[in-house]
Amino acid sequence: MCVGVPAKIIEKHGYSAVVDVMGSQTTVGIIFVPEAEVGDYVIVHAGQAMSIIDEGYAKESMEEWRQFSYARNASSIL
C-alpha cells in the first residue's frame, strides 16, 4: 500500500513545484504530471506529485488526515 497526501501547487519551476501540504511547504517533482499548474491539487508520494485531483476531494482528504493526526496525538497522551 502506498500513502499519498494532498497538496496544493503554489509555485511551478519546470519539472518541480513548491506545494502546500496542510500548512507546510515543500518542493516536489512533477514529472508525472507536467500539465499541473499553480492552484492545482495533487497527490504526493515519495517526493513526487503522482496525479492531479479535484479541490473537493483534496479538501476531504486533508480533513481525514487532520482527524487521523488528532486521534494519533490524543492517544499518545493517554
Distance bins in CASP14 RR format, pairs under 12 A and 6 or more apart:
PFRMAT RR
TARGET T0000
AUTHOR 0000-0000-0000
RMODE 2
METHOD distances of the structure
MODEL  1
1 45 0 0 0 0 0 1 0 0 0 0 0
2 43 0 0 0 0 1 0 0 0 0 0 0
2 44 0 0 0 0 0 1 0 0 0 0 0
2 45 1 0 1 0 0 0 0 0 0 0 0
2 46 0 0 0 0 1 0 0 0 0 0 0
2 47 0 0 0 0 0 1 0 0 0 0 0
2 48 0 0 0 0 0 1 0 0 0 0 0
2 50 0 0 0 0 1 0 0 0 0 0 0
2 51 0 0 0 0 0 1 0 0 0 0 0
3 43 0 0 0 0 1 0 0 0 0 0 0
3 44 0 0 0 0 1 0 0 0 0 0 0
3 45 1 0 0 1 0 0 0 0 0 0 0
3 46 0 0 0 0 1 0 0 0 0 0 0
3 47 0 0 0 0 0 1 0 0 0 0 0
3 50 0 0 0 0 0 1 0 0 0 0 0
3 61 0 0 0 0 0 1 0 0 0 0 0
3 64 0 0 0 0 0 1 0 0 0 0 0
3 65 0 0 0 0 1 0 0 0 0 0 0
3 68 0 0 0 0 0 1 0 0 0 0 0
4 21 0 0 0 0 0 1 0 0 0 0 0
4 28 0 0 0 0 0 1 0 0 0 0 0
4 42 0 0 0 0 1 0 0 0 0 0 0
4 43 1 0 1 0 0 0 0 0 0 0 0
4 44 1 0 0 1 0 0 0 0 0 0 0
4 45 1 0 1 0 0 0 0 0 0 0 0
4 46 0 0 0 0 1 0 0 0 0 0 0
4 47 0 0 0 0 1 0 0 0 0 0 0
4 48 0 0 0 0 1 0 0 0 0 0 0
4 49 0 0 0 0 0 1 0 0 0 0 0
4 50 1 0 0 1 0 0 0 0 0 0 0
4 51 0 0 0 0 1 0 0 0 0 0 0
4 53 0 0 0 0 0 1 0 0 0 0 0
4 58 0 0 0 0 0 1 0 0 0 0 0
4 61 0 0 0 0 1 0 0 0 0 0 0
4 62 0 0 0 0 0 1 0 0 0 0 0
4 64 0 0 0 0 0 1 0 0 0 0 0
4 65 0 0 0 0 1 0 0 0 0 0 0
5 19 0 0 0 0 1 0 0 0 0 0 0
5 20 0 0 0 0 0 1 0 0 0 0 0
5 21 1 0 1 0 0 0 0 0 0 0 0
5 22 1 0 0 1 0 0 0 0 0 0 0
5 23 0 0 0 0 0 1 0 0 0 0 0
5 24 0 0 0 0 0 1 0 0 0 0 0
5 26 0 0 0 0 0 1 0 0 0 0 0
5 28 0 0 0 0 0 1 0 0 0 0 0
5 41 0 0 0 0 0 1 0 0 0 0 0
5 42 0 0 0 0 1 0 0 0 0 0 0
5 43 1 0 0 1 0 0 0 0 0 0 0
5 44 1 0 1 0 0 0 0 0 0 0 0
5 45 1 0 0 1 0 0 0 0 0 0 0
5 46 0 0 0 0 0 1 0 0 0 0 0
5 47 0 0 0 0 1 0 0 0 0 0 0
5 48 0 0 0 0 0 1 0 0 0 0 0
5 49 0 0 0 0 0 1 0 0 0 0 0
5 50 0 0 0 0 0 1 0 0 0 0 0
5 53 0 0 0 0 0 1 0 0 0 0 0
5 58 0 0 0 0 1 0 0 0 0 0 0
5 61 1 0 0 1 0 0 0 0 0 0 0
5 62 0 0 0 0 1 0 0 0 0 0 0
5 64 0 0 0 0 0 1 0 0 0 0 0
5 65 1 0 0 1 0 0 0 0 0 0 0
5 66 0 0 0 0 0 1 0 0 0 0 0
5 68 0 0 0 0 0 1 0 0 0 0 0
5 69 0 0 0 0 0 1 0 0 0 0 0
6 19 0 0 0 0 1 0 0 0 0 0 0
6 20 0 0 0 0 1 0 0 0 0 0 0
6 21 1 0 0 1 0 0 0 0 0 0 0
6 22 0 0 0 0 1 0 0 0 0 0 0
6 23 0 0 0 0 0 1 0 0 0 0 0
6 28 0 0 0 0 0 1 0 0 0 0 0
6 40 0 0 0 0 0 1 0 0 0 0 0
6 41 1 0 1 0 0 0 0 0 0 0 0
6 42 1 0 0 1 0 0 0 0 0 0 0
6 43 1 0 0 1 0 0 0 0 0 0 0
6 44 1 0 0 1 0 0 0 0 0 0 0
6 45 0 0 0 0 0 1 0 0 0 0 0
6 49 0 0 0 0 0 1 0 0 0 0 0
6 50 0 0 0 0 0 1 0 0 0 0 0
6 51 0 0 0 0 0 1 0 0 0 0 0
6 52 0 0 0 0 0 1 0 0 0 0 0
6 53 1 0 0 1 0 0 0 0 0 0 0
6 54 0 0 0 0 0 1 0 0 0 0 0
6 55 0 0 0 0 1 0 0 0 0 0 0
6 56 0 0 0 0 1 0 0 0 0 0 0
6 57 1 0 0 1 0 0 0 0 0 0 0
6 58 1 0 1 0 0 0 0 0 0 0 0
6 59 1 0 0 1 0 0 0 0 0 0 0
6 60 0 0 0 0 1 0 0 0 0 0 0
6 61 1 0 1 0 0 0 0 0 0 0 0
6 62 1 0 1 0 0 0 0 0 0 0 0
6 63 0 0 0 0 1 0 0 0 0 0 0
6 64 0 0 0 0 1 0 0 0 0 0 0
6 65 1 0 0 1 0 0 0 0 0 0 0
6 66 0 0 0 0 0 1 0 0 0 0 0
7 17 0 0 0 0 1 0 0 0 0 0 0
7 18 0 0 0 0 1 0 0 0 0 0 0
7 19 1 1 0 0 0 0 0 0 0 0 0
7 20 1 0 0 1 0 0 0 0 0 0 0
7 21 1 0 1 0 0 0 0 0 0 0 0
7 22 0 0 0 0 1 0 0 0 0 0 0
7 23 0 0 0 0 1 0 0 0 0 0 0
7 24 0 0 0 0 1 0 0 0 0 0 0
7 25 0 0 0 0 1 0 0 0 0 0 0
7 26 1 0 0 1 0 0 0 0 0 0 0
7 27 0 0 0 0 0 1 0 0 0 0 0
7 28 1 0 0 1 0 0 0 0 0 0 0
7 29 0 0 0 0 0 1 0 0 0 0 0
7 30 0 0 0 0 0 1 0 0 0 0 0
7 33 0 0 0 0 0 1 0 0 0 0 0
7 36 0 0 0 0 0 1 0 0 0 0 0
7 39 0 0 0 0 0 1 0 0 0 0 0
7 40 0 0 0 0 1 0 0 0 0 0 0
7 41 1 0 0 1 0 0 0 0 0 0 0
7 42 1 0 1 0 0 0 0 0 0 0 0
7 43 1 0 0 1 0 0 0 0 0 0 0
7 44 1 0 1 0 0 0 0 0 0 0 0
7 45 0 0 0 0 0 1 0 0 0 0 0
7 47 0 0 0 0 1 0 0 0 0 0 0
7 48 0 0 0 0 0 1 0 0 0 0 0
7 49 1 0 0 1 0 0 0 0 0 0 0
7 50 0 0 0 0 0 1 0 0 0 0 0
7 51 0 0 0 0 0 1 0 0 0 0 0
7 52 0 0 0 0 0 1 0 0 0 0 0
7 53 0 0 0 0 1 0 0 0 0 0 0
7 58 0 0 0 0 1 0 0 0 0 0 0
7 61 0 0 0 0 0 1 0 0 0 0 0
7 62 0 0 0 0 1 0 0 0 0 0 0
7 65 0 0 0 0 0 1 0 0 0 0 0
8 17 0 0 0 0 1 0 0 0 0 0 0
8 18 0 0 0 0 1 0 0 0 0 0 0
8 19 1 0 0 1 0 0 0 0 0 0 0
8 20 1 0 1 0 0 0 0 0 0 0 0
8 21 0 0 0 0 1 0 0 0 0 0 0
8 22 0 0 0 0 1 0 0 0 0 0 0
8 23 0 0 0 0 1 0 0 0 0 0 0
8 24 0 0 0 0 0 1 0 0 0 0 0
8 25 0 0 0 0 0 1 0 0 0 0 0
8 26 0 0 0 0 0 1 0 0 0 0 0
8 28 0 0 0 0 0 1 0 0 0 0 0
8 36 0 0 0 0 0 1 0 0 0 0 0
8 37 0 0 0 0 0 1 0 0 0 0 0
8 38 0 0 0 0 1 0 0 0 0 0 0
8 39 1 0 1 0 0 0 0 0 0 0 0
8 40 1 0 0 1 0 0 0 0 0 0 0
8 41 1 0 1 0 0 0 0 0 0 0 0
8 42 1 0 0 1 0 0 0 0 0 0 0
8 43 0 0 0 0 0 1 0 0 0 0 0
8 44 0 0 0 0 0 1 0 0 0 0 0
8 49 0 0 0 0 0 1 0 0 0 0 0
8 52 0 0 0 0 0 1 0 0 0 0 0
8 53 0 0 0 0 0 1 0 0 0 0 0
8 54 0 0 0 0 0 1 0 0 0 0 0
8 55 0 0 0 0 1 0 0 0 0 0 0
8 56 0 0 0 0 0 1 0 0 0 0 0
8 58 1 0 0 1 0 0 0 0 0 0 0
8 59 0 0 0 0 1 0 0 0 0 0 0
8 61 0 0 0 0 0 1 0 0 0 0 0
8 62 0 0 0 0 1 0 0 0 0 0 0
9 16 0 0 0 0 0 1 0 0 0 0 0
9 17 1 0 1 0 0 0 0 0 0 0 0
9 18 1 0 0 1 0 0 0 0 0 0 0
9 19 1 0 1 0 0 0 0 0 0 0 0
9 20 0 0 0 0 1 0 0 0 0 0 0
9 21 0 0 0 0 0 1 0 0 0 0 0
9 25 0 0 0 0 0 1 0 0 0 0 0
9 26 0 0 0 0 0 1 0 0 0 0 0
9 27 0 0 0 0 0 1 0 0 0 0 0
9 28 0 0 0 0 1 0 0 0 0 0 0
9 29 0 0 0 0 0 1 0 0 0 0 0
9 30 1 0 0 1 0 0 0 0 0 0 0
9 33 0 0 0 0 1 0 0 0 0 0 0
9 34 0 0 0 0 0 1 0 0 0 0 0
9 35 0 0 0 0 0 1 0 0 0 0 0
9 36 1 0 1 0 0 0 0 0 0 0 0
9 37 1 0 0 1 0 0 0 0 0 0 0
9 38 1 0 1 0 0 0 0 0 0 0 0
9 39 1 0 1 0 0 0 0 0 0 0 0
9 40 1 0 1 0 0 0 0 0 0 0 0
9 41 1 0 0 1 0 0 0 0 0 0 0
9 42 1 0 0 1 0 0 0 0 0 0 0
9 43 0 0 0 0 0 1 0 0 0 0 0
9 44 0 0 0 0 0 1 0 0 0 0 0
9 49 1 0 0 1 0 0 0 0 0 0 0
9 52 0 0 0 0 1 0 0 0 0 0 0
9 53 0 0 0 0 0 1 0 0 0 0 0
9 55 0 0 0 0 0 1 0 0 0 0 0
9 58 0 0 0 0 0 1 0 0 0 0 0
10 17 1 0 0 1 0 0 0 0 0 0 0
10 18 1 0 1 0 0 0 0 0 0 0 0
10 19 1 0 0 1 0 0 0 0 0 0 0
10 20 1 0 1 0 0 0 0 0 0 0 0
10 21 0 0 0 0 0 1 0 0 0 0 0
10 23 0 0 0 0 0 1 0 0 0 0 0
10 24 0 0 0 0 0 1 0 0 0 0 0
10 25 1 0 0 1 0 0 0 0 0 0 0
10 26 0 0 0 0 0 1 0 0 0 0 0
10 27 0 0 0 0 0 1 0 0 0 0 0
10 28 0 0 0 0 0 1 0 0 0 0 0
10 36 0 0 0 0 0 1 0 0 0 0 0
10 37 0 0 0 0 0 1 0 0 0 0 0
10 38 1 0 0 1 0 0 0 0 0 0 0
10 39 1 0 0 1 0 0 0 0 0 0 0
10 40 0 0 0 0 0 1 0 0 0 0 0
10 41 0 0 0 0 0 1 0 0 0 0 0
10 42 0 0 0 0 0 1 0 0 0 0 0
11 17 1 0 0 1 0 0 0 0 0 0 0
11 18 1 1 0 0 0 0 0 0 0 0 0
11 19 0 0 0 0 1 0 0 0 0 0 0
11 20 0 0 0 0 1 0 0 0 0 0 0
11 25 0 0 0 0 1 0 0 0 0 0 0
11 26 0 0 0 0 0 1 0 0 0 0 0
11 27 0 0 0 0 1 0 0 0 0 0 0
11 28 0 0 0 0 0 1 0 0 0 0 0
11 30 0 0 0 0 0 1 0 0 0 0 0
11 36 0 0 0 0 0 1 0 0 0 0 0
11 37 0 0 0 0 0 1 0 0 0 0 0
11 38 1 0 0 1 0 0 0 0 0 0 0
11 39 0 0 0 0 1 0 0 0 0 0 0
11 40 0 0 0 0 0 1 0 0 0 0 0
12 18 1 0 0 1 0 0 0 0 0 0 0
12 19 0 0 0 0 1 0 0 0 0 0 0
12 27 0 0 0 0 0 1 0 0 0 0 0
12 28 0 0 0 0 0 1 0 0 0 0 0
12 29 0 0 0 0 0 1 0 0 0 0 0
12 30 1 0 0 1 0 0 0 0 0 0 0
12 33 0 0 0 0 0 1 0 0 0 0 0
12 34 0 0 0 0 1 0 0 0 0 0 0
12 35 0 0 0 0 0 1 0 0 0 0 0
12 36 1 0 0 1 0 0 0 0 0 0 0
12 37 1 0 0 1 0 0 0 0 0 0 0
12 38 1 0 1 0 0 0 0 0 0 0 0
12 39 0 0 0 0 1 0 0 0 0 0 0
12 40 0 0 0 0 1 0 0 0 0 0 0
12 42 0 0 0 0 0 1 0 0 0 0 0
12 49 0 0 0 0 0 1 0 0 0 0 0
13 19 0 0 0 0 0 1 0 0 0 0 0
13 27 0 0 0 0 1 0 0 0 0 0 0
13 28 0 0 0 0 0 1 0 0 0 0 0
13 29 0 0 0 0 1 0 0 0 0 0 0
13 30 0 0 0 0 1 0 0 0 0 0 0
13 36 0 0 0 0 0 1 0 0 0 0 0
13 38 0 0 0 0 0 1 0 0 0 0 0
14 27 0 0 0 0 0 1 0 0 0 0 0
14 28 0 0 0 0 0 1 0 0 0 0 0
14 29 0 0 0 0 1 0 0 0 0 0 0
14 30 1 0 0 1 0 0 0 0 0 0 0
14 31 0 0 0 0 1 0 0 0 0 0 0
14 33 0 0 0 0 0 1 0 0 0 0 0
14 34 0 0 0 0 1 0 0 0 0 0 0
14 35 0 0 0 0 0 1 0 0 0 0 0
14 36 0 0 0 0 0 1 0 0 0 0 0
14 37 0 0 0 0 0 1 0 0 0 0 0
14 38 0 0 0 0 0 1 0 0 0 0 0
15 27 0 0 0 0 0 1 0 0 0 0 0
15 28 0 0 0 0 0 1 0 0 0 0 0
15 29 1 0 0 1 0 0 0 0 0 0 0
15 30 1 0 1 0 0 0 0 0 0 0 0
15 31 1 0 1 0 0 0 0 0 0 0 0
15 32 0 0 0 0 1 0 0 0 0 0 0
15 33 0 0 0 0 1 0 0 0 0 0 0
15 34 1 0 0 1 0 0 0 0 0 0 0
15 35 0 0 0 0 0 1 0 0 0 0 0
15 36 0 0 0 0 0 1 0 0 0 0 0
15 48 0 0 0 0 0 1 0 0 0 0 0
15 49 0 0 0 0 0 1 0 0 0 0 0
16 26 0 0 0 0 0 1 0 0 0 0 0
16 27 1 0 1 0 0 0 0 0 0 0 0
16 28 1 0 0 1 0 0 0 0 0 0 0
16 29 1 0 1 0 0 0 0 0 0 0 0
16 30 1 0 0 1 0 0 0 0 0 0 0
16 31 0 0 0 0 1 0 0 0 0 0 0
16 33 0 0 0 0 0 1 0 0 0 0 0
16 34 0 0 0 0 0 1 0 0 0 0 0
16 36 0 0 0 0 0 1 0 0 0 0 0
16 47 0 0 0 0 1 0 0 0 0 0 0
16 48 0 0 0 0 1 0 0 0 0 0 0
16 49 0 0 0 0 1 0 0 0 0 0 0
17 25 0 0 0 0 0 1 0 0 0 0 0
17 26 0 0 0 0 1 0 0 0 0 0 0
17 27 1 0 0 1 0 0 0 0 0 0 0
17 28 1 0 1 0 0 0 0 0 0 0 0
17 29 1 0 0 1 0 0 0 0 0 0 0
17 30 1 0 1 0 0 0 0 0 0 0 0
17 31 0 0 0 0 0 1 0 0 0 0 0
17 32 0 0 0 0 0 1 0 0 0 0 0
17 33 0 0 0 0 1 0 0 0 0 0 0
17 34 0 0 0 0 0 1 0 0 0 0 0
17 35 0 0 0 0 0 1 0 0 0 0 0
17 36 1 0 0 1 0 0 0 0 0 0 0
17 37 0 0 0 0 1 0 0 0 0 0 0
17 38 0 0 0 0 1 0 0 0 0 0 0
17 39 0 0 0 0 1 0 0 0 0 0 0
17 40 0 0 0 0 1 0 0 0 0 0 0
17 41 0 0 0 0 0 1 0 0 0 0 0
17 42 0 0 0 0 1 0 0 0 0 0 0
17 44 0 0 0 0 1 0 0 0 0 0 0
17 47 0 0 0 0 0 1 0 0 0 0 0
17 48 0 0 0 0 0 1 0 0 0 0 0
17 49 1 0 0 1 0 0 0 0 0 0 0
17 52 0 0 0 0 0 1 0 0 0 0 0
18 24 0 0 0 0 0 1 0 0 0 0 0
18 25 1 0 1 0 0 0 0 0 0 0 0
18 26 1 0 0 1 0 0 0 0 0 0 0
18 27 1 0 1 0 0 0 0 0 0 0 0
18 28 0 0 0 0 1 0 0 0 0 0 0
18 29 0 0 0 0 0 1 0 0 0 0 0
18 30 0 0 0 0 0 1 0 0 0 0 0
18 38 0 0 0 0 1 0 0 0 0 0 0
18 39 0 0 0 0 0 1 0 0 0 0 0
18 42 0 0 0 0 0 1 0 0 0 0 0
18 44 0 0 0 0 0 1 0 0 0 0 0
18 49 0 0 0 0 0 1 0 0 0 0 0
19 25 1 0 0 1 0 0 0 0 0 0 0
19 26 1 0 0 1 0 0 0 0 0 0 0
19 27 1 0 0 1 0 0 0 0 0 0 0
19 28 1 0 1 0 0 0 0 0 0 0 0
19 29 0 0 0 0 1 0 0 0 0 0 0
19 30 0 0 0 0 1 0 0 0 0 0 0
19 33 0 0 0 0 0 1 0 0 0 0 0
19 36 0 0 0 0 1 0 0 0 0 0 0
19 38 0 0 0 0 0 1 0 0 0 0 0
19 39 0 0 0 0 1 0 0 0 0 0 0
19 40 0 0 0 0 1 0 0 0 0 0 0
19 41 0 0 0 0 1 0 0 0 0 0 0
19 42 1 0 0 1 0 0 0 0 0 0 0
19 43 0 0 0 0 0 1 0 0 0 0 0
19 44 1 0 0 1 0 0 0 0 0 0 0
19 47 0 0 0 0 1 0 0 0 0 0 0
19 48 0 0 0 0 0 1 0 0 0 0 0
19 49 1 0 0 1 0 0 0 0 0 0 0
19 52 0 0 0 0 0 1 0 0 0 0 0
19 58 0 0 0 0 0 1 0 0 0 0 0
20 26 0 0 0 0 1 0 0 0 0 0 0
20 27 0 0 0 0 0 1 0 0 0 0 0
20 28 0 0 0 0 0 1 0 0 0 0 0
20 38 0 0 0 0 0 1 0 0 0 0 0
20 39 0 0 0 0 1 0 0 0 0 0 0
20 40 0 0 0 0 0 1 0 0 0 0 0
20 41 0 0 0 0 1 0 0 0 0 0 0
20 42 0 0 0 0 0 1 0 0 0 0 0
20 44 0 0 0 0 0 1 0 0 0 0 0
20 58 0 0 0 0 0 1 0 0 0 0 0
20 62 0 0 0 0 0 1 0 0 0 0 0
21 27 0 0 0 0 0 1 0 0 0 0 0
21 28 0 0 0 0 1 0 0 0 0 0 0
21 41 0 0 0 0 0 1 0 0 0 0 0
21 42 0 0 0 0 0 1 0 0 0 0 0
21 43 0 0 0 0 0 1 0 0 0 0 0
21 44 1 0 0 1 0 0 0 0 0 0 0
21 45 0 0 0 0 0 1 0 0 0 0 0
21 47 0 0 0 0 0 1 0 0 0 0 0
21 49 0 0 0 0 0 1 0 0 0 0 0
21 58 0 0 0 0 0 1 0 0 0 0 0
21 61 0 0 0 0 0 1 0 0 0 0 0
21 62 0 0 0 0 1 0 0 0 0 0 0
21 65 0 0 0 0 1 0 0 0 0 0 0
21 66 0 0 0 0 0 1 0 0 0 0 0
22 41 0 0 0 0 0 1 0 0 0 0 0
22 44 0 0 0 0 0 1 0 0 0 0 0
22 58 0 0 0 0 0 1 0 0 0 0 0
22 59 0 0 0 0 0 1 0 0 0 0 0
22 61 0 0 0 0 1 0 0 0 0 0 0
22 62 1 0 1 0 0 0 0 0 0 0 0
22 63 0 0 0 0 1 0 0 0 0 0 0
22 64 0 0 0 0 0 1 0 0 0 0 0
22 65 1 0 0 1 0 0 0 0 0 0 0
22 66 1 0 0 1 0 0 0 0 0 0 0
22 67 0 0 0 0 0 1 0 0 0 0 0
22 68 0 0 0 0 0 1 0 0 0 0 0
22 69 0 0 0 0 1 0 0 0 0 0 0
23 62 0 0 0 0 1 0 0 0 0 0 0
23 65 0 0 0 0 0 1 0 0 0 0 0
23 66 0 0 0 0 0 1 0 0 0 0 0
24 44 0 0 0 0 0 1 0 0 0 0 0
24 65 0 0 0 0 0 1 0 0 0 0 0
26 44 0 0 0 0 1 0 0 0 0 0 0
26 47 1 0 0 1 0 0 0 0 0 0 0
26 48 0 0 0 0 0 1 0 0 0 0 0
26 49 0 0 0 0 0 1 0 0 0 0 0
27 44 0 0 0 0 0 1 0 0 0 0 0
27 47 0 0 0 0 1 0 0 0 0 0 0
27 48 0 0 0 0 0 1 0 0 0 0 0
27 49 0 0 0 0 0 1 0 0 0 0 0
28 36 0 0 0 0 1 0 0 0 0 0 0
28 42 1 0 0 1 0 0 0 0 0 0 0
28 43 0 0 0 0 0 1 0 0 0 0 0
28 44 1 0 1 0 0 0 0 0 0 0 0
28 45 0 0 0 0 1 0 0 0 0 0 0
28 46 0 0 0 0 1 0 0 0 0 0 0
28 47 1 0 1 0 0 0 0 0 0 0 0
28 48 1 0 0 1 0 0 0 0 0 0 0
28 49 1 0 1 0 0 0 0 0 0 0 0
28 50 0 0 0 0 1 0 0 0 0 0 0
29 36 0 0 0 0 1 0 0 0 0 0 0
29 42 0 0 0 0 1 0 0 0 0 0 0
29 44 0 0 0 0 1 0 0 0 0 0 0
29 45 0 0 0 0 0 1 0 0 0 0 0
29 46 0 0 0 0 1 0 0 0 0 0 0
29 47 1 0 0 1 0 0 0 0 0 0 0
29 48 1 0 1 0 0 0 0 0 0 0 0
29 49 1 0 0 1 0 0 0 0 0 0 0
29 50 0 0 0 0 1 0 0 0 0 0 0
30 36 1 0 1 0 0 0 0 0 0 0 0
30 37 0 0 0 0 1 0 0 0 0 0 0
30 38 0 0 0 0 0 1 0 0 0 0 0
30 40 0 0 0 0 1 0 0 0 0 0 0
30 42 1 0 0 1 0 0 0 0 0 0 0
30 43 0 0 0 0 0 1 0 0 0 0 0
30 44 0 0 0 0 1 0 0 0 0 0 0
30 47 0 0 0 0 0 1 0 0 0 0 0
30 48 1 0 0 1 0 0 0 0 0 0 0
30 49 1 0 1 0 0 0 0 0 0 0 0
30 50 0 0 0 0 1 0 0 0 0 0 0
30 51 0 0 0 0 0 1 0 0 0 0 0
30 52 0 0 0 0 1 0 0 0 0 0 0
31 47 0 0 0 0 0 1 0 0 0 0 0
31 48 1 0 0 1 0 0 0 0 0 0 0
31 49 0 0 0 0 1 0 0 0 0 0 0
31 50 0 0 0 0 0 1 0 0 0 0 0
32 42 0 0 0 0 1 0 0 0 0 0 0
32 43 0 0 0 0 0 1 0 0 0 0 0
32 44 0 0 0 0 0 1 0 0 0 0 0
32 45 0 0 0 0 1 0 0 0 0 0 0
32 46 0 0 0 0 0 1 0 0 0 0 0
32 47 0 0 0 0 0 1 0 0 0 0 0
32 48 1 0 0 1 0 0 0 0 0 0 0
32 49 1 0 0 1 0 0 0 0 0 0 0
32 50 1 0 1 0 0 0 0 0 0 0 0
32 51 1 0 0 1 0 0 0 0 0 0 0
32 52 0 0 0 0 1 0 0 0 0 0 0
33 40 0 0 0 0 1 0 0 0 0 0 0
33 41 0 0 0 0 0 1 0 0 0 0 0
33 42 1 0 0 1 0 0 0 0 0 0 0
33 43 0 0 0 0 1 0 0 0 0 0 0
33 44 0 0 0 0 0 1 0 0 0 0 0
33 45 0 0 0 0 0 1 0 0 0 0 0
33 48 0 0 0 0 1 0 0 0 0 0 0
33 49 1 0 1 0 0 0 0 0 0 0 0
33 50 1 0 0 1 0 0 0 0 0 0 0
33 51 1 0 0 1 0 0 0 0 0 0 0
33 52 1 0 1 0 0 0 0 0 0 0 0
33 53 0 0 0 0 0 1 0 0 0 0 0
34 40 0 0 0 0 0 1 0 0 0 0 0
34 42 0 0 0 0 0 1 0 0 0 0 0
34 48 0 0 0 0 0 1 0 0 0 0 0
34 49 0 0 0 0 1 0 0 0 0 0 0
34 52 0 0 0 0 0 1 0 0 0 0 0
35 42 0 0 0 0 0 1 0 0 0 0 0
35 49 0 0 0 0 0 1 0 0 0 0 0
35 51 0 0 0 0 0 1 0 0 0 0 0
35 52 1 0 0 1 0 0 0 0 0 0 0
36 42 1 0 1 0 0 0 0 0 0 0 0
36 43 0 0 0 0 0 1 0 0 0 0 0
36 44 0 0 0 0 0 1 0 0 0 0 0
36 48 0 0 0 0 0 1 0 0 0 0 0
36 49 1 0 0 1 0 0 0 0 0 0 0
36 50 0 0 0 0 0 1 0 0 0 0 0
36 51 0 0 0 0 1 0 0 0 0 0 0
36 52 1 0 1 0 0 0 0 0 0 0 0
36 53 0 0 0 0 0 1 0 0 0 0 0
37 49 0 0 0 0 0 1 0 0 0 0 0
37 52 0 0 0 0 1 0 0 0 0 0 0
39 52 0 0 0 0 0 1 0 0 0 0 0
39 53 0 0 0 0 0 1 0 0 0 0 0
39 54 0 0 0 0 0 1 0 0 0 0 0
39 55 0 0 0 0 1 0 0 0 0 0 0
39 58 0 0 0 0 0 1 0 0 0 0 0
40 49 0 0 0 0 1 0 0 0 0 0 0
40 51 0 0 0 0 0 1 0 0 0 0 0
40 52 1 0 1 0 0 0 0 0 0 0 0
40 53 0 0 0 0 1 0 0 0 0 0 0
40 54 0 0 0 0 1 0 0 0 0 0 0
40 55 0 0 0 0 1 0 0 0 0 0 0
40 58 0 0 0 0 1 0 0 0 0 0 0
41 49 0 0 0 0 1 0 0 0 0 0 0
41 50 0 0 0 0 0 1 0 0 0 0 0
41 51 0 0 0 0 1 0 0 0 0 0 0
41 52 1 0 0 1 0 0 0 0 0 0 0
41 53 1 0 1 0 0 0 0 0 0 0 0
41 54 1 0 0 1 0 0 0 0 0 0 0
41 55 1 0 1 0 0 0 0 0 0 0 0
41 56 0 0 0 0 1 0 0 0 0 0 0
41 57 1 0 0 1 0 0 0 0 0 0 0
41 58 1 1 0 0 0 0 0 0 0 0 0
41 59 0 0 0 0 1 0 0 0 0 0 0
41 60 0 0 0 0 0 1 0 0 0 0 0
41 61 0 0 0 0 1 0 0 0 0 0 0
41 62 0 0 0 0 1 0 0 0 0 0 0
42 48 0 0 0 0 1 0 0 0 0 0 0
42 49 1 1 0 0 0 0 0 0 0 0 0
42 50 1 0 0 1 0 0 0 0 0 0 0
42 51 1 0 0 1 0 0 0 0 0 0 0
42 52 1 0 1 0 0 0 0 0 0 0 0
42 53 1 0 0 1 0 0 0 0 0 0 0
42 54 0 0 0 0 0 1 0 0 0 0 0
42 55 0 0 0 0 0 1 0 0 0 0 0
42 57 0 0 0 0 0 1 0 0 0 0 0
42 58 0 0 0 0 1 0 0 0 0 0 0
42 61 0 0 0 0 0 1 0 0 0 0 0
43 49 1 0 0 1 0 0 0 0 0 0 0
43 50 1 0 1 0 0 0 0 0 0 0 0
43 51 1 0 1 0 0 0 0 0 0 0 0
43 52 0 0 0 0 1 0 0 0 0 0 0
43 53 1 0 1 0 0 0 0 0 0 0 0
43 54 0 0 0 0 0 1 0 0 0 0 0
43 57 0 0 0 0 1 0 0 0 0 0 0
43 58 0 0 0 0 1 0 0 0 0 0 0
43 61 0 0 0 0 1 0 0 0 0 0 0
43 62 0 0 0 0 0 1 0 0 0 0 0
43 65 0 0 0 0 0 1 0 0 0 0 0
44 50 1 0 0 1 0 0 0 0 0 0 0
44 51 0 0 0 0 1 0 0 0 0 0 0
44 52 0 0 0 0 0 1 0 0 0 0 0
44 53 0 0 0 0 0 1 0 0 0 0 0
44 58 0 0 0 0 0 1 0 0 0 0 0
44 61 0 0 0 0 0 1 0 0 0 0 0
44 65 0 0 0 0 0 1 0 0 0 0 0
45 51 0 0 0 0 1 0 0 0 0 0 0
51 57 0 0 0 0 0 1 0 0 0 0 0
51 58 0 0 0 0 0 1 0 0 0 0 0
52 58 0 0 0 0 1 0 0 0 0 0 0
53 59 0 0 0 0 0 1 0 0 0 0 0
53 60 0 0 0 0 1 0 0 0 0 0 0
53 61 1 0 0 1 0 0 0 0 0 0 0
53 62 0 0 0 0 0 1 0 0 0 0 0
54 60 0 0 0 0 1 0 0 0 0 0 0
54 61 0 0 0 0 0 1 0 0 0 0 0
55 61 0 0 0 0 0 1 0 0 0 0 0
55 62 0 0 0 0 0 1 0 0 0 0 0
56 62 0 0 0 0 1 0 0 0 0 0 0
56 63 0 0 0 0 0 1 0 0 0 0 0
57 63 0 0 0 0 0 1 0 0 0 0 0
57 64 0 0 0 0 0 1 0 0 0 0 0
58 64 0 0 0 0 0 1 0 0 0 0 0
58 65 0 0 0 0 0 1 0 0 0 0 0
59 65 0 0 0 0 0 1 0 0 0 0 0
59 66 0 0 0 0 0 1 0 0 0 0 0
60 66 0 0 0 0 0 1 0 0 0 0 0
60 67 0 0 0 0 0 1 0 0 0 0 0
61 67 0 0 0 0 0 1 0 0 0 0 0
61 68 0 0 0 0 0 1 0 0 0 0 0
62 68 0 0 0 0 0 1 0 0 0 0 0
62 69 0 0 0 0 0 1 0 0 0 0 0
63 69 0 0 0 0 0 1 0 0 0 0 0
63 70 0 0 0 0 0 1 0 0 0 0 0
64 70 0 0 0 0 0 1 0 0 0 0 0
64 71 0 0 0 0 0 1 0 0 0 0 0
65 71 0 0 0 0 0 1 0 0 0 0 0
65 72 0 0 0 0 0 1 0 0 0 0 0
66 72 0 0 0 0 0 1 0 0 0 0 0
66 73 0 0 0 0 0 1 0 0 0 0 0
67 73 0 0 0 0 0 1 0 0 0 0 0
67 74 0 0 0 0 0 1 0 0 0 0 0
68 74 0 0 0 0 0 1 0 0 0 0 0
68 75 0 0 0 0 0 1 0 0 0 0 0
69 75 0 0 0 0 0 1 0 0 0 0 0
69 76 0 0 0 0 0 1 0 0 0 0 0
70 76 0 0 0 0 0 1 0 0 0 0 0
70 77 0 0 0 0 0 1 0 0 0 0 0
71 77 0 0 0 0 0 1 0 0 0 0 0
71 78 0 0 0 0 0 1 0 0 0 0 0
72 78 0 0 0 0 0 1 0 0 0 0 0
END
